[in-house]
Amino acid sequence: MKAFIDREDCIACGLCEQTCPEVFQMAEDGLAKVIVDKIPASVIDMAEAAAESCPTSIIHLEK
């Protein structure tokens, strides 16, 4: 599974990083970014929770 973020619509709330720091991180520009090529199986549930809780719905997960 892979994660993608529409960074241009990110509001820099940091919720994704708080929910799943193994996959998401706040970049130097203050916007969220994906830090792995493939989501580790052990954190898929947390990555899905981050996507579902994103206030702007800009996190997309793809199998």
MIMI-464307 format. One line per field, with one value per residue (C-alpha): x, y, z; residue in one letter. Coordinates in steps of 0.2 Angstrom, whole numbers. Example, Ala and Ser with C-alpha at 12.3 -4.5 7.8 and 13.67 -1.06 7.14 Angstrom:
2
X <- c(62,68)
Y <- c(-22,-5)
Z <- c(39,36)
r <- c(A,S)
END
This chain:
63
X <- c(0,6,1,0,-3,-11,2,-5,-21,-12,-16,-1,-11,1,-13,-6,11,4,-7,6,24,31,23,20,31,30,42,54,41,28,17,15,24,25,42,41,39,28,18,24,11,12,6,-7,-21,-13,-10,-29,-33,-22,-31,-48,-45,-37,-47,-45,-46,-29,-22,-25,-20,-18,-16)
Y <- c(0,18,35,51,69,83,95,111,109,104,116,110,104,90,77,64,65,63,49,39,46,30,36,55,70,88,95,110,120,116,105,86,74,55,48,30,22,8,8,-6,-19,-15,3,1,4,20,26,23,32,47,48,47,60,73,88,92,74,76,59,45,27,16,-3)
Z <- c(0,-4,3,-7,-1,-11,-3,-11,-1,16,30,40,55,59,63,50,58,76,70,60,61,53,36,38,43,42,29,31,22,35,25,27,16,14,20,14,-3,4,20,32,36,54,53,39,52,58,40,37,53,47,30,38,51,39,40,21,15,5,10,-2,0,-14,-15)
r <- c(M,K,A,F,I,D,R,E,D,C,I,A,C,G,L,C,E,Q,T,C,P,E,V,F,Q,M,A,E,D,G,L,A,K,V,I,V,D,K,I,P,A,S,V,I,D,M,A,E,A,A,A,E,S,C,P,T,S,I,I,H,L,E,K)
END
